[in-house]
Amino acid sequence: MSAGVVLFLFFLCLVFAIPISISLGIVSILPGIFDPSFTASGSYIIRSMFGGIDSFPLLAVPMFILSGLIMARGGISEKLFDLFAYFIGRRTAGLPCAVIVTCLFYGAISGSGIATVAAVGSMTIPILVNLGYDRKFCTAVVAVAGSLGVIIPPSIPFIMFGMASGESVSDIFLAGIIPGCLIALLLMVYAIAYCKKFGEDKEKINFEMDKLHERGLFKVFRESFFALLSPVIILGCIYSGIASPTEAAVISVFYSLIVSLFIYKTIKFRDIYSILSEGVKTYAPILFILAASTAFSRVLTLMQVPQSISAWILSTFSSKVVILLVVNVFLLLVGMVMDTTPAILILTPILMPIMEGIGVNPIHFGVFMVVNLAIGFVTPPIGVNLFVASSMTDIPVMDIAKKAMPLIGFFLIALLLITFIPQLSLTLLG
């Protein structure tokens, strides 16, 4: 069975809406069935699947998911938003910008775009709508800014890239900080331009800001202090050498539990079981996808698909700029139809030889790969952030997508800058 047939059958499975983990398992085992001499027999596939999930770094994923769920139940996003709104709420587009910054910081707690949209959106969208902002605009801002959750460390897709490429997860985390802040800055530029064009209800906004300021800076900061401290502890443990990313993820779970149970008192002991249950339901599909993706990537390697694609692209396109543009367009298209985890696990072994062939640093490649796929979070037909935002507001997905297009445009500008200015990703690595 040729590689082309295998890939065709895989996309055919996706068209027929077969779950992606099952689709990957089917196409992984078919070459061995049709060609008994092929190395990837049924037992080889099963060993590959178990080998793919037998990984210490992988333990960080369920821990960060659990930490994010605890923080979401604990109302952490509200305390972060109040602090940022206190300082910039009175400025033009101050509150939409506060939402974007809240997404940035919440992403540094949860490591998940979906969790960021759900936690920040459920709290901030009603507030902004009550203050006179257009409902679709508010929803689009949260949906797009929620993608920062997978770019700002700790990031679950960065962990997946580290597993697929063999690169240091700590280095990839560090490389994502400046690109994440750049994207947030450009999104705020658009929010300011939008509010200058369509105006704001300053009377309502100032009234709410007066109430917030009556609480005093000390009280607002005190309430948000432990939320702000979370990413400092997580990343501080990693980069000081106290803990590995996996160990830091476990620390984040205990920290979020202690803060939510005993300091903020926003969750009770009886809530822990439902949080754990939700964490298992969230992680289990990822685990199956991870196992099947590992097997599929090994089958593709045995069929020499990565080498063939790499040789074709490098022989067809001679310019490094053109190759980078082609890879970016390809990743954008993949992000529209495939979830981030399988996309990273399948495509990293295929695209890495191409990047190495044109002299692109693997860490730099990991950053702009994840940024590409993050844009897929807000582009149909998959666009999971759009669906999460739609479920909270009852606004049709396509209406949110239309309102999000200018924001996505600024996201693309950031992508080009990140792709062609490697220093944005590599400066902090020294």
VOROSE-168835 format. One line per field, with one value per residue (C-alpha): residue number from 1; residue in three letters; x, y, z. Coordinates in Angstrom, 1 decimal. Example, Ala and Ser with C-alpha at 12.3 -4.5 7.8 and 13.67 -1.06 7.14 Angstrom:
2
nr	1 / 2
rest	ala / ser
xx	12.3 / 13.7
yy	-4.5 / -1.1
zz	7.8 / 7.1
***
This chain:
430
nr	1 / 2 / 3 / 4 / 5 / 6 / 7 / 8 / 9 / 10 / 11 / 12 / 13 / 14 / 15 / 16 / 17 / 18 / 19 / 20 / 21 / 22 / 23 / 24 / 25 / 26 / 27 / 28 / 29 / 30 / 31 / 32 / 33 / 34 / 35 / 36 / 37 / 38 / 39 / 40 / 41 / 42 / 43 / 44 / 45 / 46 / 47 / 48 / 49 / 50 / 51 / 52 / 53 / 54 / 55 / 56 / 57 / 58 / 59 / 60 / 61 / 62 / 63 / 64 / 65 / 66 / 67 / 68 / 69 / 70 / 71 / 72 / 73 / 74 / 75 / 76 / 77 / 78 / 79 / 80 / 81 / 82 / 83 / 84 / 85 / 86 / 87 / 88 / 89 / 90 / 91 / 92 / 93 / 94 / 95 / 96 / 97 / 98 / 99 / 100 / 101 / 102 / 103 / 104 / 105 / 106 / 107 / 108 / 109 / 110 / 111 / 112 / 113 / 114 / 115 / 116 / 117 / 118 / 119 / 120 / 121 / 122 / 123 / 124 / 125 / 126 / 127 / 128 / 129 / 130 / 131 / 132 / 133 / 134 / 135 / 136 / 137 / 138 / 139 / 140 / 141 / 142 / 143 / 144 / 145 / 146 / 147 / 148 / 149 / 150 / 151 / 152 / 153 / 154 / 155 / 156 / 157 / 158 / 159 / 160 / 161 / 162 / 163 / 164 / 165 / 166 / 167 / 168 / 169 / 170 / 171 / 172 / 173 / 174 / 175 / 176 / 177 / 178 / 179 / 180 / 181 / 182 / 183 / 184 / 185 / 186 / 187 / 188 / 189 / 190 / 191 / 192 / 193 / 194 / 195 / 196 / 197 / 198 / 199 / 200 / 201 / 202 / 203 / 204 / 205 / 206 / 207 / 208 / 209 / 210 / 211 / 212 / 213 / 214 / 215 / 216 / 217 / 218 / 219 / 220 / 221 / 222 / 223 / 224 / 225 / 226 / 227 / 228 / 229 / 230 / 231 / 232 / 233 / 234 / 235 / 236 / 237 / 238 / 239 / 240 / 241 / 242 / 243 / 244 / 245 / 246 / 247 / 248 / 249 / 250 / 251 / 252 / 253 / 254 / 255 / 256 / 257 / 258 / 259 / 260 / 261 / 262 / 263 / 264 / 265 / 266 / 267 / 268 / 269 / 270 / 271 / 272 / 273 / 274 / 275 / 276 / 277 / 278 / 279 / 280 / 281 / 282 / 283 / 284 / 285 / 286 / 287 / 288 / 289 / 290 / 291 / 292 / 293 / 294 / 295 / 296 / 297 / 298 / 299 / 300 / 301 / 302 / 303 / 304 / 305 / 306 / 307 / 308 / 309 / 310 / 311 / 312 / 313 / 314 / 315 / 316 / 317 / 318 / 319 / 320 / 321 / 322 / 323 / 324 / 325 / 326 / 327 / 328 / 329 / 330 / 331 / 332 / 333 / 334 / 335 / 336 / 337 / 338 / 339 / 340 / 341 / 342 / 343 / 344 / 345 / 346 / 347 / 348 / 349 / 350 / 351 / 352 / 353 / 354 / 355 / 356 / 357 / 358 / 359 / 360 / 361 / 362 / 363 / 364 / 365 / 366 / 367 / 368 / 369 / 370 / 371 / 372 / 373 / 374 / 375 / 376 / 377 / 378 / 379 / 380 / 381 / 382 / 383 / 384 / 385 / 386 / 387 / 388 / 389 / 390 / 391 / 392 / 393 / 394 / 395 / 396 / 397 / 398 / 399 / 400 / 401 / 402 / 403 / 404 / 405 / 406 / 407 / 408 / 409 / 410 / 411 / 412 / 413 / 414 / 415 / 416 / 417 / 418 / 419 / 420 / 421 / 422 / 423 / 424 / 425 / 426 / 427 / 428 / 429 / 430
rest	met / ser / ala / gly / val / val / leu / phe / leu / phe / phe / leu / cys / leu / val / phe / ala / ile / pro / ile / ser / ile / ser / leu / gly / ile / val / ser / ile / leu / pro / gly / ile / phe / asp / pro / ser / phe / thr / ala / ser / gly / ser / tyr / ile / ile / arg / ser / met / phe / gly / gly / ile / asp / ser / phe / pro / leu / leu / ala / val / pro / met / phe / ile / leu / ser / gly / leu / ile / met / ala / arg / gly / gly / ile / ser / glu / lys / leu / phe / asp / leu / phe / ala / tyr / phe / ile / gly / arg / arg / thr / ala / gly / leu / pro / cys / ala / val / ile / val / thr / cys / leu / phe / tyr / gly / ala / ile / ser / gly / ser / gly / ile / ala / thr / val / ala / ala / val / gly / ser / met / thr / ile / pro / ile / leu / val / asn / leu / gly / tyr / asp / arg / lys / phe / cys / thr / ala / val / val / ala / val / ala / gly / ser / leu / gly / val / ile / ile / pro / pro / ser / ile / pro / phe / ile / met / phe / gly / met / ala / ser / gly / glu / ser / val / ser / asp / ile / phe / leu / ala / gly / ile / ile / pro / gly / cys / leu / ile / ala / leu / leu / leu / met / val / tyr / ala / ile / ala / tyr / cys / lys / lys / phe / gly / glu / asp / lys / glu / lys / ile / asn / phe / glu / met / asp / lys / leu / his / glu / arg / gly / leu / phe / lys / val / phe / arg / glu / ser / phe / phe / ala / leu / leu / ser / pro / val / ile / ile / leu / gly / cys / ile / tyr / ser / gly / ile / ala / ser / pro / thr / glu / ala / ala / val / ile / ser / val / phe / tyr / ser / leu / ile / val / ser / leu / phe / ile / tyr / lys / thr / ile / lys / phe / arg / asp / ile / tyr / ser / ile / leu / ser / glu / gly / val / lys / thr / tyr / ala / pro / ile / leu / phe / ile / leu / ala / ala / ser / thr / ala / phe / ser / arg / val / leu / thr / leu / met / gln / val / pro / gln / ser / ile / ser / ala / trp / ile / leu / ser / thr / phe / ser / ser / lys / val / val / ile / leu / leu / val / val / asn / val / phe / leu / leu / leu / val / gly / met / val / met / asp / thr / thr / pro / ala / ile / leu / ile / leu / thr / pro / ile / leu / met / pro / ile / met / glu / gly / ile / gly / val / asn / pro / ile / his / phe / gly / val / phe / met / val / val / asn / leu / ala / ile / gly / phe / val / thr / pro / pro / ile / gly / val / asn / leu / phe / val / ala / ser / ser / met / thr / asp / ile / pro / val / met / asp / ile / ala / lys / lys / ala / met / pro / leu / ile / gly / phe / phe / leu / ile / ala / leu / leu / leu / ile / thr / phe / ile / pro / gln / leu / ser / leu / thr / leu / leu / gly
xx	0.0 / 1.4 / 1.8 / -0.6 / -3.4 / -2.8 / -3.1 / -6.1 / -7.8 / -7.0 / -8.6 / -11.6 / -12.1 / -12.1 / -14.7 / -17.0 / -16.6 / -14.8 / -13.2 / -9.6 / -8.0 / -9.9 / -9.0 / -5.3 / -5.5 / -7.2 / -4.7 / -1.8 / -2.7 / -3.8 / -0.3 / 0.6 / -2.6 / -2.2 / 1.5 / 2.6 / 6.2 / 5.8 / 7.5 / 4.5 / 2.5 / -0.4 / 1.8 / 4.3 / 1.4 / 0.2 / 3.8 / 4.1 / 0.9 / 1.9 / 5.4 / 3.9 / 2.2 / 5.0 / 6.6 / 7.4 / 7.0 / 3.6 / 2.4 / 2.5 / -0.5 / -3.1 / -1.7 / -1.9 / -5.5 / -6.4 / -4.8 / -6.7 / -10.0 / -9.4 / -8.5 / -11.6 / -13.9 / -12.0 / -13.0 / -9.4 / -10.1 / -12.4 / -9.7 / -7.2 / -9.7 / -10.5 / -6.8 / -6.1 / -9.4 / -8.3 / -5.3 / -6.5 / -10.3 / -10.8 / -8.7 / -9.9 / -10.8 / -9.5 / -11.9 / -11.5 / -7.7 / -8.1 / -9.9 / -7.0 / -4.4 / -6.5 / -6.5 / -2.7 / -2.2 / -4.9 / -3.2 / 0.0 / -2.1 / -4.1 / -2.0 / -5.2 / -7.0 / -10.4 / -10.1 / -9.0 / -12.1 / -14.5 / -13.1 / -12.5 / -15.4 / -18.1 / -17.2 / -16.1 / -18.6 / -21.7 / -19.8 / -18.7 / -22.2 / -23.8 / -21.3 / -22.5 / -20.0 / -21.3 / -22.0 / -20.4 / -17.3 / -16.8 / -17.3 / -14.9 / -12.2 / -12.4 / -12.4 / -9.3 / -7.5 / -8.2 / -5.7 / -3.0 / -3.5 / -1.6 / 1.3 / 2.1 / 3.9 / 3.0 / 1.5 / 0.1 / 0.9 / 4.5 / 4.8 / 3.5 / 6.0 / 8.8 / 7.7 / 7.5 / 10.7 / 12.9 / 13.6 / 13.7 / 10.2 / 11.7 / 13.3 / 10.1 / 8.2 / 10.7 / 10.6 / 6.8 / 6.8 / 7.8 / 5.6 / 2.6 / 3.1 / 3.5 / 0.2 / -1.6 / -0.2 / -1.5 / -4.9 / -5.1 / -4.1 / -7.1 / -9.4 / -8.3 / -8.9 / -12.4 / -13.5 / -12.2 / -14.3 / -17.5 / -17.2 / -17.8 / -20.4 / -18.0 / -20.7 / -21.4 / -17.7 / -16.7 / -19.5 / -18.2 / -14.6 / -15.6 / -17.0 / -13.9 / -11.6 / -13.7 / -12.4 / -8.9 / -5.8 / -4.6 / -7.7 / -7.9 / -4.2 / -4.5 / -7.4 / -5.5 / -2.1 / -2.3 / -3.7 / -0.8 / 1.7 / 0.7 / 2.6 / 5.5 / 5.7 / 5.3 / 7.8 / 10.1 / 10.4 / 11.2 / 13.8 / 15.5 / 16.1 / 14.0 / 11.6 / 11.1 / 8.0 / 6.2 / 7.1 / 6.1 / 2.7 / 2.1 / 3.1 / 0.6 / -2.2 / -1.4 / -1.0 / -4.3 / -6.1 / -4.6 / -5.5 / -9.0 / -9.8 / -8.2 / -7.4 / -10.2 / -12.5 / -14.3 / -14.5 / -15.4 / -13.9 / -17.1 / -16.3 / -13.0 / -14.5 / -16.4 / -13.2 / -11.2 / -14.0 / -14.0 / -10.2 / -10.3 / -13.0 / -10.9 / -7.6 / -8.8 / -9.5 / -6.1 / -4.4 / -6.1 / -5.2 / -1.6 / -1.2 / -2.7 / -0.7 / 2.6 / 1.8 / 0.8 / 3.9 / 6.1 / 4.2 / 4.8 / 8.5 / 8.8 / 7.2 / 9.7 / 7.0 / 8.8 / 11.9 / 9.9 / 8.0 / 11.1 / 13.0 / 10.1 / 9.7 / 13.5 / 13.9 / 10.8 / 11.4 / 14.8 / 14.0 / 13.9 / 11.3 / 9.0 / 9.4 / 8.5 / 5.4 / 4.4 / 4.8 / 2.8 / -0.1 / -0.1 / -0.2 / -2.9 / -5.0 / -4.3 / -5.3 / -8.7 / -9.6 / -7.5 / -7.1 / -3.7 / -2.4 / -2.7 / -1.5 / 1.7 / 2.4 / 1.8 / 3.4 / 6.5 / 8.4 / 7.4 / 8.2 / 11.3 / 13.6 / 12.5 / 13.2 / 16.6 / 17.3 / 16.8 / 18.6 / 15.6 / 16.1 / 13.9 / 12.7 / 11.8 / 9.9 / 8.0 / 6.8 / 5.5 / 4.0 / 2.0 / 1.0 / -0.3 / -2.3 / -3.6 / -5.1 / -7.0 / -8.8 / -10.8 / -11.2 / -14.1 / -14.9 / -13.1 / -12.5 / -13.0 / -12.8 / -15.6 / -17.8 / -17.0 / -17.7 / -20.9 / -22.2 / -21.8 / -23.5 / -25.9 / -24.3 / -24.0 / -20.4 / -20.2 / -21.3 / -18.5 / -16.0 / -17.0 / -16.5 / -13.2 / -11.7 / -9.9 / -8.5 / -7.3 / -5.7 / -3.6 / -2.8 / -1.5 / 0.7 / 2.2 / 2.7 / 4.7 / 6.8 / 7.4 / 8.3 / 10.7 / 12.3 / 13.7 / 15.0 / 11.5 / 11.5 / 15.1 / 16.2 / 15.3 / 17.2 / 20.5
yy	0.0 / 3.4 / 6.4 / 8.3 / 5.7 / 5.7 / 9.5 / 9.5 / 6.9 / 9.0 / 12.1 / 10.0 / 8.9 / 12.5 / 13.4 / 10.7 / 12.1 / 9.0 / 10.0 / 11.0 / 8.5 / 5.7 / 7.1 / 7.1 / 3.6 / 2.3 / 3.8 / 2.8 / -0.9 / -1.1 / -1.2 / -4.2 / -6.0 / -5.5 / -6.2 / -8.9 / -8.1 / -4.5 / -3.9 / -2.3 / -5.4 / -5.3 / -6.0 / -3.3 / -0.8 / -1.7 / -1.4 / 1.9 / 3.2 / 2.2 / 3.5 / 6.8 / 7.4 / 6.0 / 9.4 / 11.4 / 14.8 / 13.7 / 13.7 / 17.5 / 17.6 / 16.1 / 18.1 / 21.4 / 20.5 / 19.7 / 22.9 / 25.0 / 23.4 / 24.1 / 27.7 / 28.1 / 26.8 / 29.1 / 32.2 / 33.2 / 35.0 / 37.5 / 38.5 / 39.0 / 41.0 / 43.3 / 44.1 / 44.9 / 46.9 / 48.9 / 50.3 / 50.6 / 50.5 / 54.2 / 54.4 / 53.9 / 50.2 / 49.8 / 47.0 / 45.0 / 45.3 / 44.1 / 41.1 / 40.3 / 40.7 / 38.5 / 35.8 / 36.2 / 35.6 / 33.0 / 31.1 / 31.1 / 29.3 / 26.8 / 26.1 / 25.6 / 27.8 / 26.3 / 26.7 / 30.3 / 31.1 / 29.3 / 30.8 / 34.4 / 34.6 / 33.4 / 36.2 / 39.1 / 39.0 / 39.8 / 42.6 / 44.2 / 43.8 / 45.5 / 48.4 / 48.9 / 47.0 / 45.1 / 41.5 / 39.9 / 42.1 / 41.0 / 37.4 / 37.6 / 39.3 / 36.5 / 33.7 / 35.1 / 36.1 / 32.7 / 31.3 / 32.9 / 30.1 / 27.7 / 30.2 / 31.6 / 29.0 / 26.6 / 25.4 / 21.9 / 22.1 / 23.1 / 20.0 / 17.9 / 19.5 / 18.8 / 15.1 / 14.9 / 16.7 / 15.7 / 19.4 / 20.8 / 21.7 / 24.4 / 26.0 / 26.0 / 27.5 / 30.3 / 30.9 / 31.4 / 34.4 / 37.2 / 35.9 / 35.6 / 39.1 / 40.4 / 38.8 / 40.3 / 43.7 / 43.6 / 42.4 / 45.4 / 47.7 / 46.5 / 46.8 / 50.4 / 51.2 / 49.5 / 51.5 / 54.7 / 54.1 / 52.9 / 54.7 / 53.6 / 54.4 / 56.3 / 57.1 / 53.5 / 52.6 / 55.4 / 54.4 / 50.8 / 52.0 / 54.3 / 51.3 / 49.3 / 52.2 / 52.5 / 49.1 / 50.5 / 49.3 / 47.4 / 45.3 / 44.6 / 43.7 / 41.5 / 39.6 / 39.0 / 38.5 / 34.7 / 34.4 / 36.5 / 34.4 / 31.2 / 31.6 / 33.1 / 29.9 / 27.5 / 29.2 / 30.1 / 26.5 / 25.4 / 28.1 / 28.1 / 24.4 / 23.5 / 21.4 / 20.0 / 21.1 / 17.9 / 18.5 / 22.1 / 21.0 / 18.9 / 21.9 / 24.0 / 21.6 / 21.7 / 25.5 / 26.0 / 23.7 / 25.4 / 28.9 / 28.0 / 25.9 / 27.9 / 31.4 / 32.4 / 29.7 / 29.6 / 25.8 / 23.2 / 19.8 / 18.2 / 19.9 / 18.1 / 14.9 / 16.6 / 18.5 / 15.3 / 13.7 / 16.6 / 16.4 / 12.7 / 13.3 / 16.1 / 14.2 / 10.7 / 11.7 / 13.4 / 10.3 / 8.1 / 10.6 / 10.7 / 7.0 / 6.6 / 9.6 / 8.1 / 4.8 / 6.7 / 8.8 / 5.7 / 4.1 / 7.2 / 7.2 / 3.5 / 4.4 / 7.3 / 9.9 / 12.6 / 12.1 / 12.1 / 15.3 / 17.0 / 16.1 / 17.3 / 20.6 / 21.3 / 20.4 / 22.3 / 25.6 / 27.1 / 30.2 / 29.9 / 32.6 / 30.8 / 27.5 / 29.2 / 30.7 / 27.4 / 25.6 / 28.4 / 28.2 / 24.4 / 24.6 / 27.2 / 24.9 / 21.9 / 24.0 / 24.6 / 20.9 / 19.1 / 19.5 / 20.8 / 17.6 / 15.2 / 17.9 / 18.5 / 14.8 / 13.8 / 16.8 / 17.5 / 14.5 / 15.3 / 19.0 / 19.0 / 17.7 / 20.5 / 23.1 / 21.6 / 21.6 / 25.4 / 26.2 / 27.0 / 26.5 / 23.7 / 25.8 / 28.6 / 26.2 / 24.9 / 28.4 / 29.4 / 26.0 / 26.3 / 29.9 / 28.7 / 26.0 / 28.4 / 30.5 / 27.3 / 27.6 / 30.5 / 29.5 / 27.3 / 24.5 / 23.2 / 26.4 / 25.0 / 28.5 / 29.7 / 26.8 / 27.4 / 31.1 / 30.3 / 28.0 / 30.7 / 33.5 / 31.7 / 33.7 / 31.5 / 30.4 / 32.0 / 35.4 / 35.2 / 34.1 / 37.1 / 39.6 / 37.9 / 38.3 / 41.6 / 40.2 / 37.1 / 39.5 / 41.0 / 37.5 / 36.7 / 39.8 / 38.6 / 35.1 / 36.6 / 38.6 / 35.5 / 33.4 / 35.8 / 37.3 / 34.3 / 36.6 / 37.1 / 33.4 / 32.9 / 36.0 / 34.7 / 31.5 / 33.5
zz	0.0 / -1.0 / 1.2 / -1.0 / -0.4 / 3.3 / 3.5 / 1.3 / 3.5 / 6.6 / 5.1 / 3.9 / 7.5 / 8.7 / 6.0 / 7.3 / 10.8 / 12.3 / 15.5 / 14.8 / 17.2 / 15.5 / 12.1 / 13.0 / 14.3 / 11.2 / 8.7 / 10.9 / 10.8 / 7.1 / 5.5 / 7.6 / 6.7 / 3.0 / 3.0 / 5.5 / 4.8 / 6.0 / 9.3 / 11.0 / 12.0 / 14.4 / 17.4 / 16.3 / 16.2 / 19.6 / 21.1 / 19.4 / 20.9 / 24.4 / 23.8 / 22.8 / 26.1 / 28.2 / 28.7 / 31.8 / 30.1 / 29.0 / 32.6 / 32.6 / 30.2 / 32.6 / 35.5 / 33.6 / 32.5 / 36.1 / 37.4 / 34.8 / 35.8 / 39.5 / 38.7 / 36.5 / 39.3 / 41.7 / 39.8 / 39.2 / 35.9 / 37.6 / 40.0 / 37.2 / 35.2 / 38.1 / 38.6 / 34.9 / 34.6 / 37.6 / 35.8 / 32.2 / 32.4 / 31.8 / 28.7 / 25.1 / 24.7 / 28.3 / 29.2 / 25.9 / 26.4 / 30.0 / 28.6 / 26.3 / 29.1 / 31.3 / 28.6 / 28.4 / 32.1 / 32.4 / 29.6 / 31.7 / 34.3 / 32.3 / 29.2 / 27.2 / 24.7 / 25.3 / 29.1 / 28.7 / 26.5 / 28.9 / 32.1 / 30.9 / 28.5 / 30.9 / 33.2 / 31.0 / 28.1 / 30.2 / 31.9 / 28.6 / 27.0 / 30.0 / 29.6 / 26.0 / 23.9 / 20.9 / 22.0 / 18.8 / 19.2 / 22.8 / 22.0 / 19.1 / 21.2 / 23.9 / 21.2 / 19.5 / 22.6 / 24.1 / 21.6 / 23.6 / 26.1 / 23.8 / 23.1 / 26.5 / 28.6 / 30.1 / 26.9 / 26.3 / 22.5 / 23.3 / 25.5 / 22.5 / 20.2 / 22.6 / 22.7 / 18.9 / 18.2 / 21.1 / 21.9 / 25.4 / 26.7 / 29.0 / 26.0 / 24.0 / 26.9 / 27.1 / 23.4 / 23.5 / 25.9 / 23.5 / 20.6 / 22.9 / 24.2 / 20.6 / 19.6 / 22.6 / 21.8 / 18.2 / 19.3 / 21.7 / 18.8 / 16.9 / 20.0 / 20.4 / 16.7 / 16.8 / 19.9 / 18.5 / 15.3 / 17.0 / 20.3 / 23.9 / 26.6 / 28.8 / 31.4 / 32.1 / 32.1 / 34.4 / 36.8 / 37.0 / 37.3 / 40.1 / 42.0 / 41.3 / 42.5 / 45.7 / 46.7 / 46.6 / 44.9 / 47.9 / 48.2 / 44.4 / 44.3 / 47.4 / 45.9 / 42.6 / 44.1 / 44.4 / 40.9 / 39.6 / 41.6 / 39.9 / 36.6 / 38.5 / 40.6 / 37.7 / 35.4 / 38.3 / 39.3 / 35.8 / 35.0 / 38.4 / 38.0 / 41.1 / 39.0 / 35.5 / 33.5 / 34.7 / 38.3 / 38.0 / 36.6 / 39.7 / 41.9 / 40.0 / 40.9 / 44.6 / 44.5 / 42.7 / 45.2 / 48.2 / 46.8 / 45.8 / 48.9 / 51.7 / 50.5 / 48.0 / 49.4 / 46.0 / 45.9 / 48.5 / 49.2 / 47.8 / 44.4 / 44.0 / 42.8 / 39.9 / 39.0 / 38.8 / 36.8 / 34.3 / 34.1 / 33.2 / 30.6 / 29.1 / 29.0 / 28.0 / 24.3 / 24.1 / 25.4 / 22.8 / 20.1 / 21.3 / 21.3 / 17.8 / 16.5 / 17.6 / 15.8 / 12.7 / 12.6 / 12.9 / 10.1 / 7.9 / 8.9 / 7.8 / 4.5 / 4.2 / 3.8 / 5.7 / 3.6 / 0.4 / 1.2 / 2.4 / -0.7 / -3.0 / -1.3 / -1.1 / -4.8 / -5.9 / -4.0 / -3.8 / -1.7 / 2.1 / 2.2 / -0.2 / 1.7 / 5.0 / 3.3 / 1.9 / 5.2 / 7.0 / 4.5 / 4.9 / 8.7 / 8.6 / 6.4 / 8.7 / 11.7 / 10.1 / 9.9 / 12.6 / 16.3 / 17.6 / 19.3 / 16.4 / 13.9 / 16.0 / 16.5 / 12.9 / 11.1 / 13.3 / 12.0 / 8.4 / 8.5 / 10.8 / 8.1 / 5.8 / 8.5 / 9.2 / 5.5 / 5.2 / 8.5 / 10.7 / 14.5 / 15.7 / 18.7 / 16.3 / 14.1 / 17.1 / 18.1 / 14.6 / 14.1 / 17.3 / 16.4 / 13.0 / 14.7 / 17.3 / 14.5 / 13.6 / 17.0 / 15.6 / 12.0 / 10.7 / 10.3 / 13.5 / 15.3 / 18.8 / 20.4 / 18.2 / 19.4 / 23.0 / 22.7 / 20.8 / 23.5 / 26.1 / 24.1 / 21.7 / 18.8 / 15.6 / 15.0 / 11.6 / 13.0 / 15.6 / 12.9 / 10.7 / 13.6 / 14.4 / 10.9 / 11.6 / 14.8 / 12.9 / 10.4 / 13.2 / 14.4 / 10.9 / 11.0 / 14.2 / 12.6 / 9.7 / 12.2 / 14.3 / 11.2 / 9.6 / 12.7 / 14.6 / 17.4 / 18.7 / 19.7 / 20.4 / 22.2 / 25.7 / 25.1 / 25.1
***
